[in-house]
Amino acid sequence: MQAKPLFQLPRRTVLSLGTSGLAAVLCGLTLAHTISTAHAADAYPNKPVKLIVPFAAGGSTDIVARVIAEGLRSTLGQPVVVDNKAGAGGLIGTESIAQAAPDGYTIGMATVSTATINPSLYTRAAKLEGRLLPVANLVTMPSVYMVHPKMGVKDFPGFLAKLRAQPGAYSAGVPGLGTLGHLMVASFNETMKTQVQIVPYRGNGPALNDALAGMVQVMTDQLPSAMPQIKGGKLIPVALSGDSRSPDLPDVPTFKELGYAQLNELGISWFGLVVPAGTPPAIVRQLQDASVKAVRLPEVQKHLKLLGASVTEMDQSRFPAQIASELQRNKALLDKAGVKPE
């Protein structure tokens, strides 16, 4: 079948124009099409942008997303509306991002869990391979290892000594099999040669309730979520996974300074932006530039600091490689923990 030309002219017009005239018309049409296409890209965005958050309102991802959205309002010049689509550990919202029109008007939050754990945990998530484009890794947040006061320890050396002296005597609540919390405790056991019993719950809330009641003695959580319990003396922090010590917990060391760099890296949560595959490169670049500028706005940095979070310092061209590397690492950890895809 013969391909149809992009532009068609009446035969009589073609004959009357002659070769040179026809060339001029075609050149003009091509130029007009090029200008029109460029203008469309330049006009982006000309309406509000939707930011899909694959978790419920009020959680860490939602809170960070709303701070980023306010910054993007300034740097994009359009409202950015947060749309929470929770369920299946972030899978439902991530599917919604992948299924959206690739026009830059639907963007989504990506996390360690949704981008580097779920594809090995859910067969539905694995089917999303190649359907999302990483835009930027914007925010990092530390995690904290905590113990119940009845365990009778005040610091990391005391914590480790008690675990090694009584193998299998203590348990840790995690928000589900295959979650980041599960992988953190399993990796801790392997690294430290300990035998903390892993107790999976349906979500972080039930795990936290039992940790506060002393039903389980060990708990890991993102630092902002954990601070109320720490400040109230209900749980005692013994170590952090973070780039540096927290100003709120100056006496609590990071795993990095304790000599466990891989364990430290595993526990650092990050929050980034992704878009549906097929989004025009010019729009992806514009979103990347706008989002990086957004998190550096003084008001945004002030809010992030209050959350215990910080701006990710990295070459954003490395973000896809970071996801691929962590995906491979977490797949190996899940296999070692005996977690099978659902």
Residue frames relative to the residue before (quaternion, step in Angstrom):
aa qw qx qy qz dx dy dz
M 1.0000 0.0000 0.0000 0.0000 0.00 0.00 0.00
Q 0.4144 -0.7195 0.5013 0.2436 3.56 -0.85 0.99
A 0.4659 -0.6852 0.4862 0.2776 3.56 -0.90 0.93
K 0.4096 -0.7042 0.5238 0.2490 3.56 -1.00 0.80
P 0.4838 -0.6641 0.4761 0.3133 3.60 -0.94 0.78
L 0.6050 -0.5756 0.4093 0.3675 3.53 -1.20 0.59
F 0.7823 0.1311 -0.0598 0.6060 3.56 1.00 -0.86
Q 0.1425 -0.7899 0.5920 0.0732 3.61 -0.96 0.83
L 0.1370 -0.7776 0.6109 0.0571 3.59 -1.02 0.94
P 0.5701 -0.5784 0.4449 0.3775 3.62 -1.10 0.59
R 0.5973 -0.6050 0.3915 0.3520 3.60 -1.05 0.83
R 0.6472 0.5318 -0.3280 0.4368 3.60 0.94 -0.91
T 0.6385 0.5273 -0.3249 0.4567 3.56 1.03 -0.81
V 0.6361 0.5403 -0.3231 0.4462 3.55 0.99 -0.87
L 0.6798 0.4955 -0.2936 0.4542 3.58 0.91 -0.97
S 0.6897 0.4897 -0.2944 0.4448 3.60 0.93 -0.84
L 0.6353 0.5507 -0.3384 0.4225 3.56 1.09 -0.60
G 0.2907 -0.7400 0.5496 0.2565 3.55 0.91 -0.84
T 0.7287 -0.4597 0.2880 0.4181 3.53 -1.31 0.21
S 0.7119 0.4581 -0.2770 0.4546 3.57 0.78 -0.99
G 0.6524 0.5145 -0.3172 0.4573 3.57 1.00 -0.78
L 0.6396 0.5278 -0.3197 0.4585 3.54 0.99 -0.85
A 0.6375 0.5346 -0.3198 0.4533 3.55 0.97 -0.88
A 0.6584 0.5143 -0.3163 0.4494 3.55 1.00 -0.85
V 0.6493 0.5175 -0.3186 0.4573 3.57 1.00 -0.85
L 0.6682 0.5022 -0.3011 0.4590 3.57 0.90 -0.97
C 0.6260 0.5348 -0.3328 0.4597 3.55 1.04 -0.78
G 0.6609 0.5141 -0.3005 0.4567 3.55 0.99 -0.90
L 0.6536 0.5159 -0.3120 0.4576 3.54 1.00 -0.86
T 0.6434 0.5255 -0.3119 0.4610 3.56 1.00 -0.88
L 0.6542 0.5111 -0.3036 0.4676 3.55 0.99 -0.91
A 0.6508 0.5179 -0.3179 0.4552 3.57 0.98 -0.88
H 0.6460 0.5147 -0.3202 0.4639 3.58 1.01 -0.83
T 0.6452 0.5261 -0.3132 0.4570 3.58 0.99 -0.88
I 0.6666 0.4983 -0.2982 0.4674 3.56 0.95 -0.95
S 0.6388 0.5359 -0.3218 0.4485 3.57 1.02 -0.88
T 0.6638 0.5036 -0.3004 0.4642 3.58 0.93 -0.92
A 0.6605 0.5049 -0.3019 0.4666 3.57 0.95 -0.92
H 0.6428 0.5320 -0.3244 0.4455 3.56 1.03 -0.86
A 0.6265 0.5430 -0.3328 0.4493 3.57 1.04 -0.83
A 0.6622 0.4916 -0.3042 0.4767 3.59 0.98 -0.86
D 0.6536 0.5206 -0.3111 0.4527 3.57 1.01 -0.90
A 0.6589 0.5422 -0.3104 0.4189 3.58 1.08 -0.73
Y 0.5513 0.6242 -0.3961 0.3867 3.59 1.21 -0.34
P 0.6304 -0.3278 -0.7036 0.0125 1.56 -1.67 1.86
N 0.1985 -0.7894 0.5690 0.1174 3.58 -1.04 0.71
K 0.7377 0.2281 -0.2016 0.6026 3.57 1.29 0.44
P 0.6983 -0.4710 0.3097 0.4411 3.63 -1.20 0.25
V 0.3150 -0.7276 0.5866 0.1650 3.55 -1.22 0.69
K 0.3080 -0.7435 0.5669 0.1759 3.57 -1.00 0.88
L 0.1355 -0.7717 0.6181 0.0639 3.58 -0.95 0.96
I 0.2010 -0.7983 0.5595 0.0960 3.58 -0.38 1.25
V 0.1329 -0.7622 0.6317 0.0479 3.54 -0.91 1.05
P 0.2934 -0.8159 0.4704 0.1641 3.63 -0.44 1.13
F 0.6631 0.4250 -0.3157 0.5291 3.57 1.18 0.59
A 0.6577 -0.5442 0.3586 0.3777 3.55 -1.26 0.40
A 0.6183 -0.5356 0.4288 0.3834 3.53 -1.29 0.43
G 0.7565 0.3979 -0.2940 0.4278 3.54 -1.12 0.76
G 0.6164 0.5418 -0.3524 0.4499 3.59 1.22 -0.32
S 0.7373 -0.4253 0.2823 0.4425 3.57 -1.29 0.17
T 0.6691 0.5026 -0.3154 0.4475 3.61 0.86 -0.93
D 0.6521 0.5166 -0.3092 0.4608 3.57 0.96 -0.85
I 0.6672 0.5047 -0.3089 0.4524 3.58 0.89 -0.92
V 0.6601 0.4900 -0.3049 0.4809 3.58 0.93 -0.90
A 0.6346 0.5446 -0.3316 0.4367 3.59 0.97 -0.85
R 0.6756 0.4970 -0.3006 0.4541 3.58 0.93 -0.83
V 0.6128 0.5190 -0.3459 0.4853 3.58 1.11 -0.60
I 0.6536 0.5014 -0.3044 0.4782 3.59 0.96 -0.89
A 0.6364 0.5488 -0.3274 0.4319 3.59 0.95 -0.88
E 0.6511 0.5055 -0.3208 0.4664 3.58 0.98 -0.80
G 0.6443 0.5101 -0.3231 0.4693 3.57 1.04 -0.74
L 0.6545 0.5175 -0.3035 0.4601 3.57 1.00 -0.87
R 0.5548 0.5985 -0.3943 0.4225 3.57 1.11 -0.57
S 0.6876 0.4688 -0.2701 0.4842 3.56 1.06 -0.81
T 0.7594 0.4154 -0.2269 0.4464 3.59 0.79 -1.00
L 0.6955 0.4167 -0.2773 0.5156 3.62 1.17 -0.44
G 0.3772 -0.7479 0.4722 0.2745 3.56 1.15 -0.54
Q 0.6917 0.3711 -0.2770 0.5541 3.58 1.24 0.43
P 0.5765 -0.5648 0.4398 0.3940 3.61 -1.16 0.45
V 0.1672 -0.7443 0.6373 0.1088 3.56 -1.14 0.70
V 0.1751 -0.8295 0.5293 0.0334 3.54 -0.38 1.33
V 0.3173 -0.7565 0.5446 0.1743 3.59 -0.69 1.10
D 0.0638 -0.7857 0.6152 -0.0117 3.55 -0.89 1.03
N 0.2078 -0.8047 0.5479 0.0949 3.60 -0.36 1.25
K 0.0405 0.7717 -0.6319 0.0600 3.56 -0.79 1.08
A 0.0122 -0.8514 0.5221 -0.0486 3.55 0.28 1.33
G 0.4852 0.6727 -0.4958 0.2575 3.52 -1.34 0.31
A 0.8495 0.1284 -0.1190 0.4976 3.54 -1.21 0.71
G 0.6757 -0.5347 0.2987 0.4103 3.58 0.89 0.94
G 0.7404 -0.3854 0.2185 0.5055 3.58 1.12 0.63
L 0.4942 0.6999 -0.4115 0.3105 3.59 1.25 -0.24
I 0.6570 0.5320 -0.3280 0.4216 3.60 0.88 -0.91
G 0.6818 0.4788 -0.2886 0.4718 3.57 0.90 -0.88
T 0.6409 0.5236 -0.3234 0.4587 3.57 1.01 -0.79
E 0.6180 0.5224 -0.3384 0.4802 3.59 1.06 -0.70
S 0.6387 0.5336 -0.3265 0.4481 3.59 0.99 -0.79
I 0.6231 0.5243 -0.3377 0.4721 3.58 1.04 -0.74
A 0.6850 0.5027 -0.2845 0.4439 3.57 0.86 -1.01
Q 0.7092 0.4699 -0.2535 0.4603 3.58 1.08 -0.74
A 0.5303 0.6564 -0.4016 0.3558 3.60 1.24 -0.24
A 0.6236 -0.5224 0.4196 0.4027 3.55 -1.27 0.36
P 0.3816 -0.7505 0.4915 0.2225 3.63 -0.85 0.93
D 0.3603 0.7614 -0.4582 0.2837 3.56 0.71 1.10
G 0.5970 -0.5963 0.3565 0.4012 3.58 1.27 0.13
Y 0.6358 0.5452 -0.3397 0.4280 3.59 1.23 -0.13
T 0.7024 0.2521 -0.2632 0.6114 3.56 1.33 0.20
I 0.0285 0.7718 -0.6317 0.0670 3.52 -0.68 1.18
G 0.1986 -0.8186 0.5305 0.0950 3.59 -1.14 0.31
M 0.4889 -0.6273 0.5209 0.3101 3.50 -1.31 0.43
A 0.1007 -0.7546 0.6457 0.0582 3.54 -1.11 0.81
T 0.1058 -0.7881 0.6051 0.0388 3.55 -1.09 0.76
V 0.7140 -0.3872 0.3385 0.4750 3.55 -1.32 0.01
S 0.6852 0.5011 -0.2890 0.4426 3.57 0.90 -0.94
T 0.7364 0.4399 -0.2622 0.4421 3.58 0.69 -1.05
A 0.7614 0.4060 -0.2083 0.4605 3.58 0.98 -0.81
T 0.8317 0.2517 -0.0989 0.4850 3.60 0.98 -0.74
I 0.7035 0.3882 -0.2779 0.5265 3.62 1.25 -0.01
N 0.6745 0.5406 -0.3092 0.3966 3.59 0.77 -1.03
P 0.6369 0.5392 -0.3653 0.4126 3.66 0.90 -0.69
S 0.7031 0.4054 -0.2610 0.5227 3.59 1.22 -0.42
L 0.6682 0.5143 -0.2785 0.4598 3.57 1.30 -0.26
Y 0.7876 0.1923 -0.0838 0.5794 3.57 1.12 -0.73
T 0.4601 -0.6793 0.4923 0.2908 3.58 -0.86 0.92
R 0.6069 0.5506 -0.3565 0.4487 3.61 1.09 -0.62
A 0.6521 0.5087 -0.3178 0.4637 3.57 1.02 -0.76
A 0.6171 0.5538 -0.3424 0.4419 3.59 1.06 -0.73
K 0.6411 0.5434 -0.3220 0.4359 3.59 1.12 -0.65
L 0.6000 0.5715 -0.3542 0.4334 3.58 1.27 -0.20
E 0.3767 0.7464 -0.4783 0.2687 3.59 1.27 -0.03
G 0.8251 0.2031 -0.1767 0.4967 3.55 -0.86 1.01
R 0.6439 0.5426 -0.3250 0.4305 3.58 1.24 -0.05
L 0.7135 0.3421 -0.2446 0.5604 3.58 1.31 0.12
L 0.2281 -0.7575 0.5970 0.1332 3.56 -1.12 0.73
P 0.3775 -0.7053 0.5449 0.2512 3.63 -0.78 0.94
V 0.2299 -0.7770 0.5740 0.1179 3.58 -0.95 0.90
A 0.7746 -0.2421 0.2061 0.5467 3.59 0.64 -1.10
N 0.3086 -0.6805 0.6327 0.2036 3.54 -1.22 0.71
L 0.1355 -0.8824 0.4504 0.0117 3.55 -0.24 1.28
V 0.8280 0.1088 0.0155 0.5498 3.58 0.88 -0.96
T 0.1212 -0.7632 0.6278 0.0933 3.56 -1.11 0.71
M 0.1110 -0.7894 0.6033 0.0261 3.53 -1.21 0.66
P 0.4033 -0.7335 0.4892 0.2449 3.62 -0.80 0.93
S 0.2846 -0.7075 0.6130 0.2066 3.52 -1.35 0.35
V 0.2230 -0.7815 0.5719 0.1112 3.56 -1.19 0.54
Y 0.2999 -0.7059 0.6149 0.1836 3.55 -1.15 0.76
M 0.0319 -0.8194 0.5708 -0.0418 3.56 -0.74 1.12
V 0.1768 -0.7670 0.6061 0.1144 3.55 -1.27 0.48
H 0.5327 -0.5965 0.4860 0.3525 3.53 -1.26 0.43
P 0.5976 -0.6043 0.3836 0.3613 3.63 -0.97 0.78
K 0.6303 0.5614 -0.3433 0.4120 3.61 1.05 -0.68
M 0.5338 0.6148 -0.4184 0.4025 3.58 1.24 -0.20
G 0.3863 -0.7839 0.4228 0.2399 3.54 1.28 -0.34
V 0.5946 0.5306 -0.3976 0.4547 3.61 1.08 0.64
K 0.2768 -0.7832 0.5430 0.1232 3.55 -1.16 0.67
D 0.8085 0.1436 -0.0494 0.5686 3.60 1.17 -0.46
F 0.7224 -0.4641 0.2919 0.4213 3.57 -1.29 0.17
P 0.6456 0.5105 -0.3572 0.4415 3.68 0.82 -0.77
G 0.6657 0.4946 -0.3023 0.4699 3.57 0.98 -0.84
F 0.6197 0.5493 -0.3238 0.4575 3.57 1.07 -0.78
L 0.6986 0.4696 -0.2717 0.4666 3.57 0.79 -1.03
A 0.6401 0.5323 -0.3273 0.4471 3.59 0.97 -0.82
K 0.6684 0.4943 -0.3072 0.4632 3.60 0.94 -0.85
L 0.6442 0.5216 -0.3284 0.4529 3.61 0.97 -0.80
R 0.6980 0.4644 -0.2750 0.4707 3.58 0.96 -0.85
A 0.6476 0.5255 -0.3238 0.4468 3.57 1.11 -0.62
Q 0.7905 0.1874 -0.0853 0.5768 3.59 1.17 -0.62
P 0.1217 -0.8358 0.5320 0.0603 3.62 0.43 1.18
G 0.8409 0.1915 -0.1562 0.4814 3.55 -0.93 0.96
A 0.5446 0.6525 -0.3905 0.3539 3.59 1.25 -0.07
Y 0.7574 0.3360 -0.1793 0.5304 3.59 1.20 -0.45
S 0.2024 -0.7930 0.5684 0.0845 3.55 -1.14 0.69
A 0.2455 -0.7538 0.5954 0.1303 3.53 -1.29 0.54
G 0.3298 -0.7307 0.5643 0.1972 3.54 -0.96 0.89
V 0.0367 -0.7861 0.6170 0.0018 3.58 -0.91 0.93
P 0.5405 -0.6832 0.3912 0.2967 3.62 -1.03 0.70
G 0.8076 -0.1572 0.0741 0.5635 3.60 1.13 0.51
L 0.5842 -0.5649 0.4448 0.3763 3.56 -1.23 0.44
G 0.8200 0.2445 -0.1879 0.4822 3.55 -0.95 0.92
T 0.5040 0.6391 -0.4360 0.3839 3.58 1.24 0.00
L 0.6790 -0.4715 0.3541 0.4373 3.56 -1.27 0.25
G 0.6279 0.5418 -0.3383 0.4447 3.60 1.01 -0.77
H 0.6274 0.5261 -0.3219 0.4754 3.58 1.03 -0.80
L 0.6863 0.4840 -0.2909 0.4584 3.59 0.83 -0.97
M 0.6269 0.5442 -0.3405 0.4415 3.59 1.05 -0.72
V 0.6953 0.4561 -0.2869 0.4756 3.60 0.87 -0.91
A 0.6351 0.5254 -0.3313 0.4591 3.60 1.01 -0.81
S 0.6734 0.4831 -0.2927 0.4770 3.59 0.98 -0.83
F 0.5887 0.5550 -0.3556 0.4679 3.57 1.13 -0.67
N 0.6535 0.5174 -0.3140 0.4546 3.59 0.87 -0.93
E 0.6877 0.4867 -0.2893 0.4544 3.55 0.88 -0.96
T 0.6892 0.4931 -0.2797 0.4511 3.57 0.93 -0.93
M 0.7770 0.3701 -0.1717 0.4795 3.56 0.88 -1.01
K 0.3732 -0.7356 0.4794 0.2997 3.59 1.31 -0.14
T 0.4299 0.6692 -0.4767 0.3743 3.54 0.94 0.99
Q 0.3106 -0.7458 0.5614 0.1793 3.57 -1.32 0.17
V 0.0847 0.7870 -0.5992 0.1201 3.57 0.63 1.12
Q 0.3824 -0.7248 0.5261 0.2273 3.59 -0.79 1.01
I 0.2739 -0.7757 0.5506 0.1422 3.59 -0.81 1.02
V 0.0867 -0.7975 0.5971 0.0008 3.56 -0.69 1.17
P 0.2039 -0.8107 0.5367 0.1146 3.64 -0.35 1.18
Y 0.1428 -0.7687 0.6201 0.0646 3.56 -1.07 0.83
R 0.5001 -0.6091 0.5052 0.3518 3.55 -1.30 0.06
G 0.8267 0.0076 -0.0542 0.5599 3.53 0.31 1.27
N 0.6281 -0.5753 0.3859 0.3544 3.51 -1.28 0.44
G 0.5957 0.6109 -0.3596 0.3775 3.59 1.06 -0.74
P 0.6993 0.4487 -0.2866 0.4769 3.63 0.74 -0.93
A 0.6231 0.5334 -0.3440 0.4570 3.59 1.06 -0.74
L 0.6615 0.5072 -0.3023 0.4624 3.57 0.96 -0.87
N 0.6237 0.5507 -0.3430 0.4360 3.59 0.97 -0.82
D 0.6999 0.4525 -0.2759 0.4789 3.58 0.91 -0.87
A 0.6018 0.5381 -0.3610 0.4669 3.59 1.13 -0.56
L 0.6608 0.4998 -0.3050 0.4696 3.59 0.98 -0.82
A 0.6902 0.4642 -0.2695 0.4853 3.56 1.13 -0.65
G 0.4918 -0.6768 0.4192 0.3527 3.58 1.28 -0.19
M 0.3913 0.7173 -0.4842 0.3128 3.59 1.25 0.26
V 0.7171 0.1073 -0.1126 0.6794 3.55 1.28 -0.58
Q 0.3987 -0.7741 0.4524 0.1927 3.57 -0.97 0.81
V 0.7539 0.3182 -0.1658 0.5504 3.60 1.24 -0.43
M 0.0278 0.7924 -0.6067 0.0558 3.57 -1.05 0.80
T 0.1281 -0.7481 0.6415 0.1113 3.56 -1.10 0.72
D 0.0938 0.7852 -0.6066 0.0819 3.56 -1.09 0.69
Q 0.5845 -0.5214 0.4572 0.4213 3.54 -1.27 0.23
L 0.6125 -0.6284 0.3402 0.3380 3.54 -0.91 0.96
P 0.6618 0.5055 -0.3533 0.4262 3.68 0.76 -0.82
S 0.6654 0.4983 -0.3076 0.4629 3.60 0.98 -0.81
A 0.7039 0.4920 -0.2588 0.4422 3.56 1.08 -0.74
M 0.5368 0.6890 -0.3942 0.2858 3.60 1.09 -0.61
P 0.6323 0.5264 -0.3753 0.4270 3.67 0.87 -0.67
Q 0.6721 0.4837 -0.2996 0.4739 3.60 0.99 -0.80
I 0.6386 0.5206 -0.3179 0.4692 3.56 1.09 -0.75
K 0.6791 0.4866 -0.2926 0.4653 3.59 0.88 -0.94
G 0.6901 0.4724 -0.2773 0.4730 3.56 1.10 -0.67
G 0.4903 -0.6914 0.4123 0.3339 3.58 1.28 0.00
K 0.4588 0.7051 -0.4348 0.3214 3.58 1.27 0.23
L 0.7644 0.1036 -0.0783 0.6315 3.57 1.25 -0.50
I 0.3000 -0.7676 0.5460 0.1504 3.57 -1.07 0.75
P 0.3301 -0.7570 0.5270 0.2008 3.62 -0.70 1.03
V 0.1249 -0.8165 0.5601 0.0636 3.59 -0.91 0.86
A 0.8033 -0.0374 0.0292 0.5937 3.64 1.16 -0.46
L 0.2619 -0.7567 0.5840 0.1330 3.52 -1.26 0.60
S 0.2240 -0.6731 0.6716 0.2138 3.50 -1.35 0.41
G 0.3811 0.7195 -0.4916 0.3089 3.58 -0.28 1.21
D 0.6471 -0.5240 0.3862 0.3970 3.53 -1.31 0.26
S 0.7868 -0.0387 0.0458 0.6143 3.57 1.15 -0.62
R 0.6722 -0.4647 0.3628 0.4478 3.57 -1.26 0.11
S 0.4738 -0.6625 0.5014 0.2919 3.54 -1.15 0.62
P 0.5107 -0.6383 0.4725 0.3295 3.63 -0.95 0.79
D 0.6497 0.5200 -0.3140 0.4570 3.58 1.17 -0.57
L 0.7719 0.2068 -0.1110 0.5909 3.58 1.25 -0.49
P 0.0328 -0.8730 0.4861 0.0230 3.60 0.66 1.07
D 0.6915 0.4757 -0.2825 0.4645 3.61 1.16 -0.43
V 0.6106 0.5503 -0.3503 0.4490 3.60 1.27 -0.07
P 0.3175 -0.7878 0.4971 0.1776 3.63 -0.51 1.14
T 0.4474 -0.6307 0.5501 0.3153 3.53 -1.32 0.32
F 0.5965 -0.5532 0.4300 0.3915 3.56 -1.21 0.41
K 0.5726 0.5935 -0.3782 0.4204 3.57 1.15 -0.58
E 0.7218 0.4222 -0.2641 0.4807 3.60 0.82 -0.91
L 0.6169 0.5275 -0.3412 0.4741 3.58 1.25 -0.35
G 0.5888 -0.6163 0.3425 0.3951 3.57 1.32 -0.11
Y 0.6327 0.5068 -0.3323 0.4821 3.60 1.26 0.33
A 0.1143 -0.8602 0.4950 0.0447 3.56 0.53 1.24
Q 0.6741 0.4999 -0.3135 0.4443 3.61 0.91 -0.84
L 0.6370 0.5067 -0.3215 0.4838 3.56 1.03 -0.75
N 0.6190 0.5451 -0.3273 0.4611 3.55 1.07 -0.74
E 0.6841 0.4988 -0.2858 0.4489 3.56 0.84 -1.01
L 0.6273 0.5650 -0.3343 0.4189 3.58 0.98 -0.85
G 0.7482 0.4430 -0.2276 0.4382 3.58 0.94 -0.85
I 0.5533 0.5949 -0.4118 0.4129 3.60 1.23 -0.03
S 0.2513 -0.7704 0.5706 0.1332 3.57 -0.62 1.13
W 0.0744 -0.7836 0.6125 0.0728 3.56 -1.14 0.60
F 0.2084 -0.7583 0.6104 0.0940 3.53 -1.28 0.54
G 0.0625 0.8171 -0.5671 0.0827 3.57 -0.70 1.07
L 0.4715 -0.6492 0.5172 0.2980 3.52 -1.38 -0.07
V 0.0445 -0.7606 0.6471 0.0265 3.54 -1.18 0.73
V 0.1757 -0.7598 0.6151 0.1167 3.56 -1.31 0.39
P 0.6301 -0.5182 0.3903 0.4268 3.61 -1.18 0.30
A 0.5486 -0.5846 0.4767 0.3607 3.57 -1.10 0.69
G 0.7178 0.4058 -0.3201 0.4665 3.54 -1.05 0.81
T 0.4521 0.6570 -0.4673 0.3815 3.57 1.25 -0.04
P 0.5376 -0.6528 0.4133 0.3376 3.64 -0.77 0.94
P 0.5757 -0.6264 0.4018 0.3387 3.60 -0.92 0.89
A 0.6333 0.5397 -0.3439 0.4352 3.60 0.99 -0.78
I 0.6628 0.4873 -0.3024 0.4815 3.58 1.03 -0.76
V 0.6118 0.5392 -0.3467 0.4634 3.59 1.03 -0.75
R 0.6625 0.4949 -0.3072 0.4710 3.59 0.94 -0.89
Q 0.6457 0.5207 -0.3233 0.4554 3.57 0.98 -0.82
L 0.6546 0.5000 -0.3053 0.4778 3.58 0.99 -0.82
Q 0.6368 0.5245 -0.3293 0.4593 3.57 0.99 -0.80
D 0.6715 0.4902 -0.2993 0.4682 3.59 0.86 -0.94
A 0.6824 0.5000 -0.2912 0.4467 3.57 0.90 -0.97
S 0.6824 0.4876 -0.2998 0.4546 3.60 0.93 -0.81
V 0.6301 0.5174 -0.3348 0.4724 3.60 1.03 -0.75
K 0.6526 0.4893 -0.3100 0.4884 3.59 1.02 -0.79
A 0.6256 0.5746 -0.3392 0.4042 3.58 1.00 -0.83
V 0.7247 0.4367 -0.2672 0.4611 3.59 0.81 -0.93
R 0.6551 0.4890 -0.3222 0.4774 3.58 1.25 -0.12
L 0.4326 0.6731 -0.4773 0.3632 3.58 1.26 0.08
P 0.5864 -0.6215 0.3792 0.3551 3.64 -0.88 0.88
E 0.6710 0.5016 -0.3109 0.4488 3.61 0.91 -0.86
V 0.6422 0.5124 -0.3163 0.4743 3.57 1.06 -0.79
Q 0.6615 0.4992 -0.3133 0.4637 3.59 0.91 -0.86
K 0.6049 0.5525 -0.3478 0.4560 3.58 1.09 -0.67
H 0.6741 0.4852 -0.2916 0.4745 3.59 0.93 -0.91
L 0.6481 0.5196 -0.3220 0.4542 3.58 0.96 -0.86
K 0.6352 0.5328 -0.3314 0.4504 3.58 0.99 -0.79
L 0.6396 0.5234 -0.3183 0.4643 3.57 1.03 -0.80
L 0.6705 0.4889 -0.2808 0.4823 3.58 1.20 -0.61
G 0.4701 -0.6570 0.4545 0.3752 3.57 1.24 -0.29
A 0.5543 0.5927 -0.3849 0.4397 3.57 1.27 0.39
S 0.1654 -0.7800 0.5944 0.1046 3.56 -1.28 0.27
V 0.5974 -0.5626 0.4349 0.3708 3.54 -1.28 0.41
T 0.4534 -0.6776 0.5101 0.2742 3.57 -0.96 0.89
E 0.1853 -0.7735 0.5988 0.0935 3.56 -0.80 1.03
M 0.4069 0.6951 -0.5056 0.3092 3.58 -0.21 1.24
D 0.5314 -0.5541 0.5238 0.3691 3.52 -1.35 0.30
Q 0.3839 -0.7778 0.4439 0.2249 3.58 -0.38 1.22
S 0.5441 0.6003 -0.4115 0.4175 3.60 1.19 -0.25
R 0.6398 0.5329 -0.3122 0.4573 3.60 1.28 -0.35
F 0.4448 0.7314 -0.4387 0.2736 3.59 1.24 -0.24
P 0.6586 0.4895 -0.3396 0.4596 3.68 0.82 -0.78
A 0.6566 0.5022 -0.3123 0.4682 3.59 1.00 -0.81
Q 0.6107 0.5455 -0.3485 0.4561 3.59 1.06 -0.70
I 0.6509 0.5097 -0.3144 0.4666 3.57 0.93 -0.89
A 0.6619 0.5134 -0.3072 0.4516 3.58 0.90 -0.93
S 0.6646 0.5093 -0.3013 0.4562 3.59 0.96 -0.88
E 0.6954 0.4610 -0.2785 0.4758 3.59 0.89 -0.93
L 0.5870 0.5654 -0.3612 0.4530 3.58 1.12 -0.61
Q 0.6650 0.4949 -0.2898 0.4783 3.56 0.97 -0.90
R 0.6486 0.5202 -0.3096 0.4613 3.59 0.96 -0.89
N 0.7173 0.4562 -0.2638 0.4558 3.57 0.80 -0.99
K 0.5786 0.5597 -0.3739 0.4606 3.59 1.14 -0.55
A 0.6562 0.5027 -0.3056 0.4726 3.58 0.99 -0.86
L 0.6519 0.5119 -0.3134 0.4636 3.60 1.01 -0.80
L 0.6471 0.5117 -0.3136 0.4702 3.59 1.00 -0.81
D 0.6386 0.5182 -0.3238 0.4677 3.57 1.00 -0.82
K 0.6653 0.5088 -0.2988 0.4574 3.56 0.98 -0.91
A 0.6887 0.4643 -0.2705 0.4869 3.57 1.12 -0.72
G 0.4812 -0.7043 0.4113 0.3214 3.57 1.29 -0.06
V 0.4290 0.6934 -0.4670 0.3422 3.59 1.20 0.50
K 0.1975 -0.7991 0.5624 0.0778 3.57 -0.72 1.11
P 0.5688 -0.6004 0.4290 0.3631 3.61 -1.09 0.62
E 0.3454 -0.7256 0.5572 0.2091 3.54 -1.13 0.70
